[in-house]
Amino acid sequence: MTQQTPEPIRFAYWVPNVSGGLVISKIPQRTSWDADYNRELARIAERAGFDYALTQVRFTAGYGAEYQHESVAFSHALLAATERLKVIAAILPGPWNPTLAAKQVATISQLTGGRIAVNIVSGWFSGEFRAIGEPWLDHDERYRRSEEFIRALRGIWTEDAFTYRGDFYRYTDYALKPKPAEPLPEIFQGGSSRAARDMAARVSDWYFTNGNTPENIRVQVDDVRQKAAAEGRSVKIGVNAFVIARDTEDEARAVLQAIIDQADPEAVRAFGHEVKNAGAASPEGEGNWAKSSFEDLVQYNDGFRSNLIGTPDQIAERILALKDAGADLALLGFLHFQEEVRYFGEQVIPRVRTLEAARAERRAAA
């Protein structure tokens, strides 16, 4: 069933708005969580050809993330520093109510010409919920709440008098004015469990999956798209990957090994315990990190498994393989963000576009 989208693959990057970077490792990183660094990074990414930036949502320290900037306010700061880049603000049901989120995002949308999107995070860190006094729901209940959250967001943004009767959220003739600017904010979500895929098929615009091989990604893509088609919908797919682009493959592999060699074993094991328990609570006993090894967990979205590690030519070819598997977007992490995002824009994205153009010419000639 998998069909490659005729559109160019898009690129997004993880915003390092929490400390510790994107790896649970003690390796030195020329990456900072502070505002000035991230404003400049957003401008670099925009010039490099990135379409989106995704802010992270964390409320408590853990696994190297001692400091965290709040995601929605930070997203607005990045939007104010750029002209074209879209920023996806991560939002966690529980701490957020759809009413507040809808109003925050509508205002930011008006202020930025519609460049704000949202990523609804169902939650994996039970200790975080306990720390802030929020109930920790069962696995499928978390996704059921997220689905209601998305339905409420979309209803508030599109209806003049929104009425809704859910188990978690209820509205009676609620009118939000002003609405967001057009186009409406895109709604992203992640997860690999059955509940996550089913929710994406019913309500989300985009589905994020953890890093994986093209073959395994294709299985998830086909499942989501078949279920979405049955609902009369279509869903775009984003794939996580950690990029180590160097002039030679040996250099890139040496960096990967150094990251793993200097991993914080206690933090990696604690993170793995937390996320595997969250996934194991699903009825099928499987979630995003069910098959992740210690080495995979050093990059906390299984980004090494997508294998964007090597020379620019190798990485461009592997991005096309992800696209062949159904990916519409590559969501990327880096070790030294500013310089590596710039290098990726100079050396990798042009190669990807050349490969895409060549394929388009071959199809046209066939």
C-alpha positions as CSV (number, residue, x, y, z in Angstrom):
1,M,0.0,0.0,0.0
2,T,2.9,2.4,0.8
3,Q,3.2,5.2,-1.8
4,Q,5.9,7.8,-1.8
5,T,4.4,11.3,-1.6
6,P,5.1,13.3,-4.8
7,E,5.8,16.3,-2.5
8,P,9.4,17.0,-1.4
9,I,10.1,15.5,2.0
10,R,10.1,18.1,4.7
11,F,12.5,18.7,7.5
12,A,12.0,19.5,11.2
13,Y,14.4,19.8,14.1
14,W,14.0,19.1,17.8
15,V,14.3,22.4,19.7
16,P,16.8,22.0,22.5
17,N,14.6,24.0,25.0
18,V,15.6,21.6,27.7
19,S,19.2,21.1,28.9
20,G,21.2,18.1,28.1
21,G,20.8,18.1,24.3
22,L,19.2,15.2,22.5
23,V,21.4,12.4,23.8
24,I,21.7,10.9,27.3
25,S,25.4,11.1,27.2
26,K,28.2,13.0,28.9
27,I,29.9,13.7,25.6
28,P,30.6,17.5,25.2
29,Q,27.8,19.2,23.2
30,R,28.0,22.6,21.6
31,T,24.3,23.0,22.2
32,S,22.5,25.2,24.6
33,W,19.0,25.3,26.0
34,D,19.0,29.1,26.4
35,A,16.9,31.6,24.5
36,D,19.6,33.4,22.6
37,Y,21.1,30.2,21.3
38,N,17.7,28.9,20.2
39,R,16.7,32.1,18.4
40,E,19.9,32.0,16.4
41,L,19.4,28.2,15.8
42,A,15.9,28.9,14.4
43,R,17.2,31.5,12.0
44,I,20.0,29.1,10.9
45,A,17.4,26.3,10.4
46,E,15.1,28.6,8.4
47,R,18.0,29.6,6.1
48,A,19.0,26.0,5.8
49,G,15.7,24.9,4.4
50,F,13.9,23.4,7.5
51,D,10.1,23.7,7.5
52,Y,9.4,23.1,11.2
53,A,10.9,23.2,14.7
54,L,9.4,21.1,17.5
55,T,9.6,22.4,21.1
56,Q,9.7,19.8,23.9
57,V,7.4,19.7,26.9
58,R,9.0,18.8,30.3
59,F,7.9,19.9,33.7
60,T,10.5,18.2,35.9
61,A,14.2,17.4,35.8
62,G,15.3,13.9,34.7
63,Y,17.6,12.0,32.3
64,G,19.9,15.0,31.8
65,A,17.2,17.6,31.5
66,E,17.8,19.7,34.6
67,Y,16.4,22.9,33.1
68,Q,13.3,23.3,30.9
69,H,11.7,26.2,29.1
70,E,7.9,26.1,28.8
71,S,7.0,25.0,25.2
72,V,4.3,27.4,24.1
73,A,6.0,30.6,25.3
74,F,9.3,29.3,23.9
75,S,7.6,28.5,20.5
76,H,6.3,32.1,20.3
77,A,9.9,33.4,20.9
78,L,11.2,31.4,18.0
79,L,8.4,32.5,15.8
80,A,9.1,36.1,16.6
81,A,12.8,35.6,15.6
82,T,11.9,34.0,12.2
83,E,9.8,34.8,9.1
84,R,8.8,31.4,7.5
85,L,9.6,28.6,9.9
86,K,6.7,26.9,11.5
87,V,7.0,26.0,15.2
88,I,5.2,23.0,16.7
89,A,4.4,23.6,20.4
90,A,4.3,20.4,22.5
91,I,1.2,20.3,24.7
92,L,0.5,17.8,27.5
93,P,-3.2,17.1,28.4
94,G,-3.5,17.2,32.1
95,P,-1.4,20.3,32.8
96,W,-3.2,21.9,29.8
97,N,-6.9,22.2,29.3
98,P,-8.2,22.5,25.7
99,T,-9.7,25.9,26.5
100,L,-6.4,27.4,27.5
101,A,-4.4,25.7,24.7
102,A,-7.0,26.8,22.0
103,K,-6.8,30.4,23.2
104,Q,-3.0,30.5,23.5
105,V,-2.5,29.0,20.1
106,A,-5.2,31.1,18.4
107,T,-3.5,34.3,19.7
108,I,0.0,33.1,18.6
109,S,-1.4,32.2,15.2
110,Q,-2.9,35.7,14.8
111,L,0.4,37.3,15.8
112,T,2.6,35.1,13.5
113,G,0.5,34.7,10.3
114,G,-0.5,31.1,11.1
115,R,2.9,29.6,11.7
116,I,2.1,27.8,14.9
117,A,1.2,24.1,15.2
118,V,0.7,21.8,18.1
119,N,2.0,18.3,19.1
120,I,-0.3,16.6,21.6
121,V,1.8,14.5,23.9
122,S,-0.2,11.8,25.7
123,G,2.5,11.3,28.3
124,W,5.2,8.7,29.2
125,F,6.8,10.0,32.4
126,S,4.6,8.9,35.4
127,G,7.0,10.5,37.9
128,E,6.4,13.9,36.2
129,F,2.7,13.6,36.6
130,R,3.0,12.6,40.3
131,A,5.4,15.5,40.9
132,I,2.9,18.1,39.7
133,G,-0.1,16.5,41.3
134,E,-1.7,15.3,38.0
135,P,-3.5,11.8,37.9
136,W,-1.5,9.2,35.9
137,L,-4.1,7.5,33.7
138,D,-3.9,4.0,32.2
139,H,-2.2,3.8,28.8
140,D,-5.3,3.7,26.6
141,E,-7.1,6.3,28.8
142,R,-4.2,8.7,28.1
143,Y,-4.8,8.4,24.4
144,R,-8.6,8.6,24.9
145,R,-8.1,11.9,26.7
146,S,-5.7,13.1,24.0
147,E,-8.3,12.3,21.3
148,E,-10.9,14.3,23.2
149,F,-8.4,17.1,23.6
150,I,-7.8,17.2,19.8
151,R,-11.6,17.1,19.0
152,A,-12.1,20.0,21.5
153,L,-9.3,22.0,20.0
154,R,-10.6,21.6,16.5
155,G,-14.1,22.3,17.5
156,I,-13.2,25.5,19.4
157,W,-11.1,26.7,16.4
158,T,-13.8,26.0,13.8
159,E,-17.3,26.4,15.3
160,D,-19.0,29.6,16.4
161,A,-20.8,27.9,19.3
162,F,-19.0,24.7,20.2
163,T,-20.8,22.1,22.3
164,Y,-19.1,18.9,23.2
165,R,-19.9,16.1,25.7
166,G,-16.9,13.9,26.4
167,D,-15.6,12.0,29.4
168,F,-12.8,14.4,30.0
169,Y,-13.9,17.7,28.5
170,R,-17.3,19.4,28.1
171,Y,-18.4,22.6,26.4
172,T,-21.7,24.4,25.9
173,D,-22.0,27.0,23.2
174,Y,-18.4,28.1,23.6
175,A,-17.3,30.8,21.2
176,L,-13.7,31.7,20.8
177,K,-12.8,34.9,19.0
178,P,-10.6,35.5,17.3
179,K,-10.1,32.1,15.7
180,P,-6.6,31.2,14.6
181,A,-5.4,32.6,11.3
182,E,-5.8,30.5,8.2
183,P,-4.7,27.8,7.6
184,L,-5.7,26.3,10.9
185,P,-2.9,25.0,13.2
186,E,-1.8,21.6,12.2
187,I,-2.1,18.9,14.8
188,F,0.7,16.4,15.4
189,Q,0.9,13.4,17.7
190,G,3.3,10.6,18.4
191,G,3.3,7.0,19.6
192,S,3.7,3.5,18.2
193,S,1.0,1.6,20.2
194,R,-2.3,0.5,18.6
195,A,-4.1,3.3,20.6
196,A,-1.7,5.9,19.2
197,R,-2.1,4.8,15.6
198,D,-5.9,4.5,16.0
199,M,-6.1,8.0,17.4
200,A,-3.9,9.4,14.6
201,A,-6.2,7.8,12.0
202,R,-9.3,9.4,13.6
203,V,-8.2,12.9,14.5
204,S,-4.6,14.0,13.8
205,D,-3.1,15.7,10.8
206,W,0.4,14.2,11.4
207,Y,1.7,11.1,13.1
208,F,5.2,11.0,14.5
209,T,6.9,7.6,15.0
210,N,10.2,6.8,16.7
211,G,13.3,6.1,14.6
212,N,13.4,2.8,12.8
213,T,14.4,1.0,9.7
214,P,12.4,1.8,6.5
215,E,10.9,-1.7,6.6
216,N,9.5,-1.3,10.1
217,I,8.4,2.2,9.4
218,R,6.5,1.0,6.4
219,V,4.4,-1.3,8.6
220,Q,3.3,1.5,10.8
221,V,2.6,3.8,7.9
222,D,0.4,1.3,6.2
223,D,-1.5,0.6,9.4
224,V,-2.2,4.3,10.0
225,R,-3.1,5.2,6.4
226,Q,-5.4,2.2,6.0
227,K,-7.2,3.1,9.2
228,A,-7.4,6.8,8.2
229,A,-8.8,5.9,4.8
230,A,-11.5,3.9,6.5
231,E,-12.4,7.2,8.3
232,G,-12.3,9.2,5.1
233,R,-9.2,11.0,6.2
234,S,-5.5,11.2,5.3
235,V,-2.6,11.5,7.8
236,K,1.0,12.6,7.1
237,I,3.9,10.8,8.7
238,G,6.9,12.2,10.5
239,V,9.9,9.9,11.4
240,N,12.5,10.6,14.1
241,A,16.2,10.5,13.2
242,F,19.4,11.6,14.8
243,V,21.9,13.0,12.2
244,I,25.6,12.6,12.3
245,A,26.8,14.0,9.0
246,R,30.6,14.1,8.4
247,D,32.9,14.1,5.5
248,T,33.6,10.4,5.8
249,E,31.6,7.5,7.2
250,D,34.4,6.6,9.6
251,E,34.3,10.0,11.2
252,A,30.5,9.8,11.6
253,R,30.7,6.3,13.1
254,A,33.4,7.4,15.5
255,V,31.1,10.2,16.8
256,L,28.3,7.7,17.3
257,Q,30.5,5.4,19.2
258,A,31.8,8.3,21.3
259,I,28.2,9.2,22.2
260,I,27.4,5.7,23.3
261,D,30.8,5.2,25.1
262,Q,30.1,8.3,27.2
263,A,26.5,7.5,27.8
264,D,25.2,8.0,31.4
265,P,24.3,4.3,32.2
266,E,22.2,5.1,35.2
267,A,20.2,7.7,33.4
268,V,19.7,5.6,30.3
269,R,18.5,2.6,32.3
270,A,16.1,4.8,34.3
271,F,14.7,6.3,31.2
272,G,14.4,2.9,29.5
273,H,12.6,1.5,32.6
274,E,10.1,4.5,32.6
275,V,9.3,4.4,28.9
276,K,9.1,0.6,28.6
277,N,6.7,0.5,31.5
278,A,4.5,3.2,29.9
279,G,4.3,1.1,26.7
280,A,3.9,-2.2,28.4
281,A,0.8,-0.9,30.0
282,S,-1.0,-0.9,26.6
283,P,-3.3,-3.9,26.0
284,E,-0.9,-5.3,23.4
285,G,2.1,-4.7,25.7
286,E,4.0,-2.6,23.2
287,G,4.8,1.1,22.8
288,N,7.4,3.4,21.2
289,W,10.4,1.9,23.0
290,A,9.3,-1.8,23.3
291,K,12.3,-3.1,21.3
292,S,14.8,-0.4,22.0
293,S,18.3,-1.5,23.1
294,F,20.5,0.4,25.6
295,E,22.3,2.0,22.6
296,D,19.0,3.0,21.0
297,L,17.9,4.6,24.3
298,V,20.9,6.9,24.5
299,Q,19.1,8.9,21.9
300,Y,15.7,9.1,23.5
301,N,13.6,8.9,20.3
302,D,15.4,5.9,18.9
303,G,17.0,8.3,16.4
304,F,20.1,6.2,15.8
305,R,17.9,3.4,14.3
306,S,17.0,5.6,11.3
307,N,20.7,5.4,10.4
308,L,21.2,9.0,9.1
309,I,24.9,8.5,10.1
310,G,27.6,8.9,7.4
311,T,28.5,11.2,4.5
312,P,26.0,13.7,3.0
313,D,25.6,11.4,0.0
314,Q,24.8,8.4,2.2
315,I,22.4,10.3,4.4
316,A,20.5,11.8,1.4
317,E,20.0,8.3,0.0
318,R,18.8,7.0,3.3
319,I,16.3,9.9,3.6
320,L,14.9,8.9,0.2
321,A,14.5,5.4,1.6
322,L,12.5,6.8,4.5
323,K,10.4,8.7,2.0
324,D,9.9,5.5,0.0
325,A,8.6,3.9,3.3
326,G,6.0,6.6,3.5
327,A,7.7,9.4,5.5
328,D,6.5,12.9,4.6
329,L,8.8,14.6,7.2
330,A,12.1,13.8,8.9
331,L,12.3,15.1,12.5
332,L,15.9,15.5,13.3
333,G,18.2,15.8,16.3
334,F,21.9,16.8,16.2
335,L,24.9,16.8,18.6
336,H,26.1,20.3,18.0
337,F,22.9,21.9,16.8
338,Q,23.8,25.3,15.2
339,E,26.8,24.1,13.2
340,E,25.3,20.8,12.2
341,V,22.0,22.2,11.1
342,R,23.9,24.7,9.0
343,Y,26.0,21.8,7.5
344,F,22.9,19.7,6.9
345,G,21.3,22.6,5.0
346,E,24.4,23.1,2.9
347,Q,25.4,19.5,2.2
348,V,22.4,17.2,2.7
349,I,19.2,19.0,1.7
350,P,20.5,20.0,-1.8
351,R,21.5,16.3,-2.4
352,V,18.0,15.2,-1.3
353,R,16.3,17.7,-3.7
354,T,18.6,16.6,-6.5
355,L,17.6,12.9,-5.9
356,E,13.9,13.9,-5.8
357,A,14.2,15.9,-9.0
358,A,15.9,13.0,-10.8
359,R,13.1,10.6,-9.7
360,A,10.5,13.0,-10.9
361,E,12.2,13.3,-14.3
362,R,12.3,9.5,-14.6
363,R,8.6,9.2,-13.7
364,A,7.7,11.9,-16.2
365,A,9.7,10.1,-18.9
366,A,8.2,6.7,-18.2
